[in-house]
Structure formats: C-alpha cells, structure tokens
C-alpha cells in the first residue's frame, strides 16, 4: 500500500490512471467501440480515492454513480480501509451529479474521505479537460454518499 496515498496526499494518483487511459484508448480506437458521438457527448474517466477517515477496515461494498447511473462498483472481502474510485462512462456536456456511495460497511455510520479527478474526452478520444471533485469528509450511513455537482 502506498503510504503517501493513505496519508491523504495526492502523490501517486496519476500513475494509477495510465492503465485506465490505455484501456480507454484501445476501446475508443477500435471499429466497434461504443464511444460517444455528437458534439455534446463526452467520455468521462473517474480516478480517485474513498477511505475511512480513521483508517479502520469498514468498507465492504462501494459504488460510483453519475446522474444516478452506476459507473462502477467495488466489493472487498475482508473489509478494507480504502478503495479506489475508478470507472468510465459516456455522458453529455452540461450539469451533472456524481456520488461516491457506501453500499455495505461493517458498522454504520462511519466517517469517510472521498474525492476524484474526472478526465473528460471528446468522441474522438481527445482529452478536453480535468474536473477535480475535491476531497470531502462526511459521516455516512449505509447507502449514503458524498455527492458533487459540476459541469462537463
């Protein structure tokens, strides 16, 4: 485990995006890719961190959503003190809501710290911009999440 990441620092966050980015490029460059089309469509890659604020192993299942739609789900066994926020989805430009949701935990509530960088690409696979969902600390009951509103 990278002690810099567990300490809440952002060091080491970008190297983890390389495999996701390469997978994105291979999908977006293939002939049968389900890439976004049209001038208002974008592909969004999530890369971040969700962890127990006290470092306790409480996370059993976790989900990332964009506008209520599931982007990714992670389960852990045994319980973990932290999970990576990763996933990709197609969307439209405009106002959006993303949530980092605790689906199952060993006890409830617990205090969590979560945040993510969103890498935004056009339908051709060209990088458009980064949207940073700043780290927030929040006490969460099961099925609650840290929610962000932002524009793409």
Helices and strands as residue ranges (DSSP letters): H 3-6, H 17-28, E 41-52, E 59-66, E 69-80, E 82-92, E 95-105, E 110-121, E 127-140, E 145-151
